[in-house]
Amino acid sequence: MEILYKSTRGNKEAVTASQAILQGLSPDGGLFVPTAVPKLKKSLKELSELSYQELAYEVMSSFLTDFTEEELKGCIQRAYDSKFDTTEIAPLAEKDGAYYLELFHGATIAFKDMALSILPHLMTVSAKKNHEDREIVILTATSGDTGKAAMAGFADVPGTRIIVFYPKHGVSPIQEKQMVTQKGANTYVVGITGNFDDAQTAVKKMFHDPKLGEELAQAGFLFSSANSINVGRLVPQIVYYVYAYATLLRQGKIQEGEKIHAVVPTGNFGNILAAYYGKQMGLPIDKLICASNDNKVLYDFFSTGVYDKNREFILTTSPSMDILISSNLERLIYRIAGEDSEKCKELMEALSAQGKYEITADMREQLGDFYGNYATEEEAGQTIARVFRKTGYMMDPHTAVAATVYEKYKAQTGDERIAVIASTASPYKFTRSVMCSLDSKYETMSDFELVDELNRLTGTAVPRAIEEIRTAPVLHDRVVDAADMPAAVKDILGIK
Ligand SMILES: *Cc1c(COP(=O)(O)O)cnc(C)c1O
């Protein structure tokens, strides 16, 4: 069955997977969604016998139907290789009555690697398929992890350049050091004096600026996006939910067909949306547990049916979830609106004009698969300390938000069904918050001293990604106002 992609905001002609990947965002401002969600092609039992790469092919080939087997397998082999520090790619750790799906074994030790190690390959294959010979310029706004993971993926990939914008004062020191030391002649990093939403809004505006688009085309460039709205990121993320289920089945922890919960620390709603698609493919997932930090727009949305970003933006120790506009939620909105693009467009226009919208009662009724809650800073810190003291397992602050919300869910419902918690970053990426959750005495140490403390305390190896940046020179130091981002892009590309 051929799967095409159409916009959430218009009934224009659908495009192929490779075209959707190349374009990133639909020209009408909507996100690309598959015309149908394909079903898993093999039984769960059969899937449980596959390697990560084989499973990736099973899942991704159902969505990316205009890729040949050779093309897609080539992309998968180049992505999920020794860049990951385990052949399992996404191992499952059973701790304290839950299963942590560790998505941080890639090049930049955060879950963004799961998709961004393959996106550049999907994109260059897509360009070739569509006879696109302009140079692809990836513009990305990052709340910390995407930027580095995207650069690691695109660095020195021929025919591409990547420009990353990050909030100068909204990422952790290690996240910043990871970005500003990025190598690769085609990578550019720009700090902005604003928050992540400012950066993301400005990037979206550039995508929709016809004048800028024309200037770029003249100069031989084509904008694309590596943000989590790209279909080429969403689809690879479905794979690890299927893999987690397959692993549980292989290990005899569940019976074939038994439902599990997926608990996901959420920001832009990309990761959890992949689990939702997984469920629609037939993966036995019961609840999709959406965990927020103090920026609990999504929790409020699930509780009230009102999405309202008009609130204070709170900087937390889980910066990759400090987000007030969860872009990928639009795909869910479209779905629960009965694939009514007019309704979806109306709500998204209200969000952009008033910063808020309310869904209908009919739409709310279709949110039964989801449970939303949030964790305060204090609660997340307590979870890190509690689980570490009990089991010796150290989790990062994002994962701690999810683990806390899972505890709240169990306390509220008494539901003891097996749960997989998406563990989205290595604790080594956030040493300060992690160590200070254990003891305030660590406050006076530097982030890199804390790396050694963490290593001493847990006995886990310091990841290569951290060793590399300890002494690496800063290669990027540009900082601009959010308003000056288009000028910075033109300057970088040498457009007058
Ligand atoms: C990006 C990120 C998240 C949030 O994922 P979304 O897909 O944006 O919801 C959570 N944790 C970490 C560590 C991340 O990098």
Ligand as a Chemical Component Dictionary entry (heavy atoms), coordinates in Angstrom:
data_LIG
# 
_chem_comp.id                   LIG 
_chem_comp.type                 NON-POLYMER 
_chem_comp.pdbx_formal_charge   0 
_chem_comp.three_letter_code    LIG 
# 
loop_
_chem_comp_atom.comp_id 
_chem_comp_atom.atom_id 
_chem_comp_atom.alt_atom_id 
_chem_comp_atom.type_symbol 
_chem_comp_atom.charge 
_chem_comp_atom.model_Cartn_x 
_chem_comp_atom.model_Cartn_y 
_chem_comp_atom.model_Cartn_z 
_chem_comp_atom.pdbx_ordinal 
LIG C1 C1 C 0 13.704 16.639 22.989 1  
LIG C2 C2 C 0 13.746 16.005 24.313 2  
LIG C3 C3 C 0 12.572 15.709 25.004 3  
LIG C4 C4 C 0 11.195 16.049 24.486 4  
LIG O1 O1 O 0 10.845 15.317 23.336 5  
LIG P1 P1 P 0 9.669  15.833 22.384 6  
LIG O2 O2 O 0 9.709  14.933 21.222 7  
LIG O3 O3 O 0 10.039 17.254 22.025 8  
LIG O4 O4 O 0 8.419  15.788 23.154 9  
LIG C5 C5 C 0 12.684 15.081 26.232 10 
LIG N1 N1 N 0 13.893 14.797 26.757 11 
LIG C6 C6 C 0 15.046 15.081 26.113 12 
LIG C7 C7 C 0 16.335 14.759 26.774 13 
LIG C8 C8 C 0 15.022 15.686 24.867 14 
LIG O5 O5 O 0 16.160 15.961 24.236 15 
# 
loop_
_chem_comp_bond.comp_id 
_chem_comp_bond.atom_id_1 
_chem_comp_bond.atom_id_2 
_chem_comp_bond.value_order 
_chem_comp_bond.pdbx_ordinal 
LIG C1 C2 SING 1  
LIG C2 C3 SING 2  
LIG C2 C8 DOUB 3  
LIG C3 C4 SING 4  
LIG C3 C5 DOUB 5  
LIG C4 O1 SING 6  
LIG O1 P1 SING 7  
LIG P1 O2 DOUB 8  
LIG P1 O3 SING 9  
LIG P1 O4 SING 10 
LIG C5 N1 SING 11 
LIG N1 C6 DOUB 12 
LIG C6 C7 SING 13 
LIG C6 C8 SING 14 
LIG C8 O5 SING 15 
# 
